[in-house]
Amino acid sequence: MASESYLSKFNDIYDKTYLDLLKFVIVKCHNINDTNDIIQETYLELWNILNKKELSDINIKSYLMGIANNKIKKHYTILKKIKTISIFEKNDKDIELIVLLEDKINIENFVIQKDNWNTIWQFIKSQKNQDIPKVFYLYYKLDLSIKEISKELKVSESYIKNLIYRTLKELQKNFGNGGISHD
């Protein structure tokens, strides 16, 4: 059956590309809450393409990222059009000033306990600065280094460290040591 071979090929591509595509979409999206929709739309389009024509495995990852990039552009173009309907809409891109605070807390020693991840993750995703959930996901879930994250997001390492530091302090304030442990 042709559909079984398409499903097998799709599953193989999905397994080989998911983490890279996830990282790509998280970095490119303005709001991390849009990530799942973009990934779903990307793989749905891949499924539709696989059912219509044969694809070469040589550049499948870059092909998939191209689809995702188009989905992201389309998504934010539609959102921008919706936002420009009201002339009284305020700009939601407040640039946050980076204030480097010196403290004796070593941010490398903070570890978010897995059992509290969902509660903390919802809190992090609700932050106005959408770089915060991107950084936390890339750092704590995908284990990217601060240097790798700063390169992917095209920002300074100190900005990444500052986001982590300030957010961890806020998490500690809101959730106490039940949400964060010092190892």
ChimeraX attribute file (.defattr): number of C-alpha atoms within 10 A of each C-alpha:
attribute: neighborCount
match mode: 1-to-1
recipient: residues
	/A:1	5
	/A:2	8
	/A:3	10
	/A:4	9
	/A:5	12
	/A:6	18
	/A:7	14
	/A:8	12
	/A:9	16
	/A:10	17
	/A:11	13
	/A:12	11
	/A:13	17
	/A:14	16
	/A:15	10
	/A:16	13
	/A:17	16
	/A:18	15
	/A:19	12
	/A:20	12
	/A:21	20
	/A:22	19
	/A:23	18
	/A:24	17
	/A:25	23
	/A:26	25
	/A:27	20
	/A:28	18
	/A:29	20
	/A:30	17
	/A:31	18
	/A:32	19
	/A:33	15
	/A:34	15
	/A:35	20
	/A:36	13
	/A:37	12
	/A:38	23
	/A:39	23
	/A:40	12
	/A:41	16
	/A:42	21
	/A:43	19
	/A:44	12
	/A:45	16
	/A:46	21
	/A:47	16
	/A:48	11
	/A:49	13
	/A:50	17
	/A:51	15
	/A:52	10
	/A:53	8
	/A:54	9
	/A:55	13
	/A:56	8
	/A:57	10
	/A:58	8
	/A:59	9
	/A:60	15
	/A:61	17
	/A:62	12
	/A:63	15
	/A:64	21
	/A:65	19
	/A:66	13
	/A:67	18
	/A:68	25
	/A:69	18
	/A:70	13
	/A:71	19
	/A:72	22
	/A:73	13
	/A:74	13
	/A:75	15
	/A:76	15
	/A:77	12
	/A:78	10
	/A:79	11
	/A:80	11
	/A:81	10
	/A:82	10
	/A:83	14
	/A:84	11
	/A:85	9
	/A:86	9
	/A:87	7
	/A:88	8
	/A:89	9
	/A:90	10
	/A:91	7
	/A:92	8
	/A:93	10
	/A:94	9
	/A:95	7
	/A:96	8
	/A:97	7
	/A:98	11
	/A:99	11
	/A:100	13
	/A:101	9
	/A:102	6
	/A:103	8
	/A:104	6
	/A:105	11
	/A:106	9
	/A:107	16
	/A:108	11
	/A:109	11
	/A:110	17
	/A:111	14
	/A:112	19
	/A:113	13
	/A:114	10
	/A:115	10
	/A:116	13
	/A:117	14
	/A:118	10
	/A:119	11
	/A:120	19
	/A:121	14
	/A:122	11
	/A:123	13
	/A:124	23
	/A:125	19
	/A:126	15
	/A:127	12
	/A:128	14
	/A:129	18
	/A:130	17
	/A:131	22
	/A:132	20
	/A:133	25
	/A:134	24
	/A:135	24
	/A:136	22
	/A:137	19
	/A:138	21
	/A:139	17
	/A:140	12
	/A:141	9
	/A:142	14
	/A:143	12
	/A:144	17
	/A:145	14
	/A:146	19
	/A:147	14
	/A:148	14
	/A:149	22
	/A:150	18
	/A:151	12
	/A:152	16
	/A:153	16
	/A:154	10
	/A:155	12
	/A:156	14
	/A:157	17
	/A:158	15
	/A:159	17
	/A:160	21
	/A:161	18
	/A:162	17
	/A:163	21
	/A:164	21
	/A:165	20
	/A:166	16
	/A:167	17
	/A:168	21
	/A:169	17
	/A:170	13
	/A:171	19
	/A:172	16
	/A:173	11
	/A:174	13
	/A:175	15
	/A:176	12
	/A:177	13
	/A:178	13
	/A:179	20
	/A:180	21
	/A:181	13
	/A:182	12
	/A:183	7
